[in-house]
Amino acid sequence: NDVQGDDCERAYSFYKSNE
C-alpha cells in the first residue's frame, strides 16, 4: 500500500468506526 492508499483506508476505517 502506498501512502495515499493507506491514508484512504484510514479515512474509510474512521468513517466506518464513526457510523
mmCIF entry with sequence, helices, sheets and N, C-alpha, C, O atoms, coordinates in Angstrom:
data_MODEL
# 
_entry.id   MODEL 
# 
_entity.id                         1 
_entity.type                       polymer 
_entity.pdbx_number_of_molecules   1 
# 
_entity_poly.entity_id                      1 
_entity_poly.type                           'polypeptide(L)' 
_entity_poly.nstd_linkage                   no 
_entity_poly.nstd_monomer                   no 
_entity_poly.pdbx_seq_one_letter_code       NDVQGDDCERAYSFYKSNE 
_entity_poly.pdbx_seq_one_letter_code_can   NDVQGDDCERAYSFYKSNE 
_entity_poly.pdbx_strand_id                 A 
# 
loop_
_entity_poly_seq.entity_id 
_entity_poly_seq.num 
_entity_poly_seq.mon_id 
_entity_poly_seq.hetero 
1 1  ASN n 
1 2  ASP n 
1 3  VAL n 
1 4  GLN n 
1 5  GLY n 
1 6  ASP n 
1 7  ASP n 
1 8  CYS n 
1 9  GLU n 
1 10 ARG n 
1 11 ALA n 
1 12 TYR n 
1 13 SER n 
1 14 PHE n 
1 15 TYR n 
1 16 LYS n 
1 17 SER n 
1 18 ASN n 
1 19 GLU n 
# 
_struct_asym.id          A 
_struct_asym.entity_id   1 
# 
_struct_conf.conf_type_id            HELX_P 
_struct_conf.id                      HELX_P1 
_struct_conf.pdbx_PDB_helix_id       AA1 
_struct_conf.beg_label_comp_id       VAL 
_struct_conf.beg_label_asym_id       A 
_struct_conf.beg_label_seq_id        3 
_struct_conf.pdbx_beg_PDB_ins_code   ? 
_struct_conf.end_label_comp_id       SER 
_struct_conf.end_label_asym_id       A 
_struct_conf.end_label_seq_id        17 
_struct_conf.pdbx_end_PDB_ins_code   ? 
_struct_conf.beg_auth_comp_id        VAL 
_struct_conf.beg_auth_asym_id        A 
_struct_conf.beg_auth_seq_id         3 
_struct_conf.end_auth_comp_id        SER 
_struct_conf.end_auth_asym_id        A 
_struct_conf.end_auth_seq_id         17 
_struct_conf.pdbx_PDB_helix_class    1 
_struct_conf.details                 ? 
_struct_conf.pdbx_PDB_helix_length   15 
# 
_struct_conf_type.id          HELX_P 
_struct_conf_type.criteria    ? 
_struct_conf_type.reference   ? 
# 
loop_
_atom_site.group_PDB 
_atom_site.id 
_atom_site.type_symbol 
_atom_site.label_atom_id 
_atom_site.label_alt_id 
_atom_site.label_comp_id 
_atom_site.label_asym_id 
_atom_site.label_entity_id 
_atom_site.label_seq_id 
_atom_site.pdbx_PDB_ins_code 
_atom_site.Cartn_x 
_atom_site.Cartn_y 
_atom_site.Cartn_z 
_atom_site.occupancy 
_atom_site.B_iso_or_equiv 
_atom_site.pdbx_formal_charge 
_atom_site.auth_seq_id 
_atom_site.auth_comp_id 
_atom_site.auth_asym_id 
_atom_site.auth_atom_id 
_atom_site.pdbx_PDB_model_num 
ATOM 1  N N  . ASN A 1 1  ? 0.839   -1.220 0.000  1.00 0.00 ? 1  ASN A N  1 
ATOM 2  C CA . ASN A 1 1  ? 0.000   0.000  0.000  1.00 0.00 ? 1  ASN A CA 1 
ATOM 3  C C  . ASN A 1 1  ? 0.868   1.262  0.000  1.00 0.00 ? 1  ASN A C  1 
ATOM 4  O O  . ASN A 1 1  ? 1.788   1.397  0.807  1.00 0.00 ? 1  ASN A O  1 
ATOM 5  N N  . ASP A 1 2  ? 0.569   2.156  -0.891 1.00 0.00 ? 2  ASP A N  1 
ATOM 6  C CA . ASP A 1 2  ? 1.301   3.427  -0.897 1.00 0.00 ? 2  ASP A CA 1 
ATOM 7  C C  . ASP A 1 2  ? 0.702   4.342  0.166  1.00 0.00 ? 2  ASP A C  1 
ATOM 8  O O  . ASP A 1 2  ? -0.332  4.025  0.755  1.00 0.00 ? 2  ASP A O  1 
ATOM 9  N N  . VAL A 1 3  ? 1.347   5.464  0.407  1.00 0.00 ? 3  VAL A N  1 
ATOM 10 C CA . VAL A 1 3  ? 0.896   6.377  1.456  1.00 0.00 ? 3  VAL A CA 1 
ATOM 11 C C  . VAL A 1 3  ? -0.525  6.869  1.178  1.00 0.00 ? 3  VAL A C  1 
ATOM 12 O O  . VAL A 1 3  ? -1.353  6.926  2.087  1.00 0.00 ? 3  VAL A O  1 
ATOM 13 N N  . GLN A 1 4  ? -0.803  7.220  -0.061 1.00 0.00 ? 4  GLN A N  1 
ATOM 14 C CA . GLN A 1 4  ? -2.123  7.751  -0.407 1.00 0.00 ? 4  GLN A CA 1 
ATOM 15 C C  . GLN A 1 4  ? -3.204  6.691  -0.160 1.00 0.00 ? 4  GLN A C  1 
ATOM 16 O O  . GLN A 1 4  ? -4.262  6.983  0.398  1.00 0.00 ? 4  GLN A O  1 
ATOM 17 N N  . GLY A 1 5  ? -2.920  5.469  -0.581 1.00 0.00 ? 5  GLY A N  1 
ATOM 18 C CA . GLY A 1 5  ? -3.885  4.390  -0.400 1.00 0.00 ? 5  GLY A CA 1 
ATOM 19 C C  . GLY A 1 5  ? -4.098  4.092  1.078  1.00 0.00 ? 5  GLY A C  1 
ATOM 20 O O  . GLY A 1 5  ? -5.225  3.858  1.515  1.00 0.00 ? 5  GLY A O  1 
ATOM 21 N N  . ASP A 1 6  ? -3.014  4.100  1.846  1.00 0.00 ? 6  ASP A N  1 
ATOM 22 C CA . ASP A 1 6  ? -3.098  3.836  3.276  1.00 0.00 ? 6  ASP A CA 1 
ATOM 23 C C  . ASP A 1 6  ? -3.919  4.920  3.963  1.00 0.00 ? 6  ASP A C  1 
ATOM 24 O O  . ASP A 1 6  ? -4.726  4.639  4.849  1.00 0.00 ? 6  ASP A O  1 
ATOM 25 N N  . ASP A 1 7  ? -3.700  6.152  3.545  1.00 0.00 ? 7  ASP A N  1 
ATOM 26 C CA . ASP A 1 7  ? -4.437  7.279  4.131  1.00 0.00 ? 7  ASP A CA 1 
ATOM 27 C C  . ASP A 1 7  ? -5.919  7.141  3.803  1.00 0.00 ? 7  ASP A C  1 
ATOM 28 O O  . ASP A 1 7  ? -6.776  7.472  4.622  1.00 0.00 ? 7  ASP A O  1 
ATOM 29 N N  . CYS A 1 8  ? -6.214  6.656  2.615  1.00 0.00 ? 8  CYS A N  1 
ATOM 30 C CA . CYS A 1 8  ? -7.606  6.473  2.202  1.00 0.00 ? 8  CYS A CA 1 
ATOM 31 C C  . CYS A 1 8  ? -8.248  5.387  3.058  1.00 0.00 ? 8  CYS A C  1 
ATOM 32 O O  . CYS A 1 8  ? -9.397  5.514  3.480  1.00 0.00 ? 8  CYS A O  1 
ATOM 33 N N  . GLU A 1 9  ? -7.497  4.322  3.309  1.00 0.00 ? 9  GLU A N  1 
ATOM 34 C CA . GLU A 1 9  ? -8.017  3.230  4.143  1.00 0.00 ? 9  GLU A CA 1 
ATOM 35 C C  . GLU A 1 9  ? -8.251  3.712  5.566  1.00 0.00 ? 9  GLU A C  1 
ATOM 36 O O  . GLU A 1 9  ? -9.236  3.330  6.197  1.00 0.00 ? 9  GLU A O  1 
ATOM 37 N N  . ARG A 1 10 ? -7.355  4.544  6.073  1.00 0.00 ? 10 ARG A N  1 
ATOM 38 C CA . ARG A 1 10 ? -7.507  5.086  7.430  1.00 0.00 ? 10 ARG A CA 1 
ATOM 39 C C  . ARG A 1 10 ? -8.768  5.938  7.516  1.00 0.00 ? 10 ARG A C  1 
ATOM 40 O O  . ARG A 1 10 ? -9.529  5.847  8.480  1.00 0.00 ? 10 ARG A O  1 
ATOM 41 N N  . ALA A 1 11 ? -8.977  6.759  6.507  1.00 0.00 ? 11 ALA A N  1 
ATOM 42 C CA . ALA A 1 11 ? -10.152 7.640  6.492  1.00 0.00 ? 11 ALA A CA 1 
ATOM 43 C C  . ALA A 1 11 ? -11.419 6.799  6.417  1.00 0.00 ? 11 ALA A C  1 
ATOM 44 O O  . ALA A 1 11 ? -12.413 7.115  7.070  1.00 0.00 ? 11 ALA A O  1 
ATOM 45 N N  . TYR A 1 12 ? -11.392 5.736  5.630  1.00 0.00 ? 12 TYR A N  1 
ATOM 46 C CA . TYR A 1 12 ? -12.561 4.867  5.499  1.00 0.00 ? 12 TYR A CA 1 
ATOM 47 C C  . TYR A 1 12 ? -12.840 4.141  6.811  1.00 0.00 ? 12 TYR A C  1 
ATOM 48 O O  . TYR A 1 12 ? -13.990 4.022  7.235  1.00 0.00 ? 12 TYR A O  1 
ATOM 49 N N  . SER A 1 13 ? -11.776 3.659  7.447  1.00 0.00 ? 13 SER A N  1 
ATOM 50 C CA . SER A 1 13 ? -11.922 2.962  8.726  1.00 0.00 ? 13 SER A CA 1 
ATOM 51 C C  . SER A 1 13 ? -12.500 3.905  9.776  1.00 0.00 ? 13 SER A C  1 
ATOM 52 O O  . SER A 1 13 ? -13.358 3.516  10.568 1.00 0.00 ? 13 SER A O  1 
ATOM 53 N N  . PHE A 1 14 ? -12.025 5.140  9.773  1.00 0.00 ? 14 PHE A N  1 
ATOM 54 C CA . PHE A 1 14 ? -12.517 6.138  10.726 1.00 0.00 ? 14 PHE A CA 1 
ATOM 55 C C  . PHE A 1 14 ? -13.995 6.414  10.456 1.00 0.00 ? 14 PHE A C  1 
ATOM 56 O O  . PHE A 1 14 ? -14.784 6.574  11.387 1.00 0.00 ? 14 PHE A O  1 
ATOM 57 N N  . TYR A 1 15 ? -14.360 6.467  9.176  1.00 0.00 ? 15 TYR A N  1 
ATOM 58 C CA . TYR A 1 15 ? -15.753 6.710  8.782  1.00 0.00 ? 15 TYR A CA 1 
ATOM 59 C C  . TYR A 1 15 ? -16.652 5.566  9.241  1.00 0.00 ? 15 TYR A C  1 
ATOM 60 O O  . TYR A 1 15 ? -17.743 5.801  9.762  1.00 0.00 ? 15 TYR A O  1 
ATOM 61 N N  . LYS A 1 16 ? -16.197 4.323  9.048  1.00 0.00 ? 16 LYS A N  1 
ATOM 62 C CA . LYS A 1 16 ? -16.988 3.168  9.453  1.00 0.00 ? 16 LYS A CA 1 
ATOM 63 C C  . LYS A 1 16 ? -17.092 3.099  10.971 1.00 0.00 ? 16 LYS A C  1 
ATOM 64 O O  . LYS A 1 16 ? -18.126 2.705  11.510 1.00 0.00 ? 16 LYS A O  1 
ATOM 65 N N  . SER A 1 17 ? -16.021 3.483  11.657 1.00 0.00 ? 17 SER A N  1 
ATOM 66 C CA . SER A 1 17 ? -15.981 3.425  13.115 1.00 0.00 ? 17 SER A CA 1 
ATOM 67 C C  . SER A 1 17 ? -16.927 4.463  13.690 1.00 0.00 ? 17 SER A C  1 
ATOM 68 O O  . SER A 1 17 ? -17.481 4.284  14.775 1.00 0.00 ? 17 SER A O  1 
ATOM 69 N N  . ASN A 1 18 ? -17.108 5.559  12.945 1.00 0.00 ? 18 ASN A N  1 
ATOM 70 C CA . ASN A 1 18 ? -17.939 6.668  13.421 1.00 0.00 ? 18 ASN A CA 1 
ATOM 71 C C  . ASN A 1 18 ? -19.404 6.438  13.072 1.00 0.00 ? 18 ASN A C  1 
ATOM 72 O O  . ASN A 1 18 ? -20.271 7.221  13.461 1.00 0.00 ? 18 ASN A O  1 
ATOM 73 N N  . GLU A 1 19 ? -19.676 5.369  12.342 1.00 0.00 ? 19 GLU A N  1 
ATOM 74 C CA . GLU A 1 19 ? -21.047 5.095  11.887 1.00 0.00 ? 19 GLU A CA 1 
ATOM 75 C C  . GLU A 1 19 ? -21.969 4.763  13.053 1.00 0.00 ? 19 GLU A C  1 
ATOM 76 O O  . GLU A 1 19 ? -23.156 4.507  12.849 1.00 0.00 ? 19 GLU A O  1 
# 
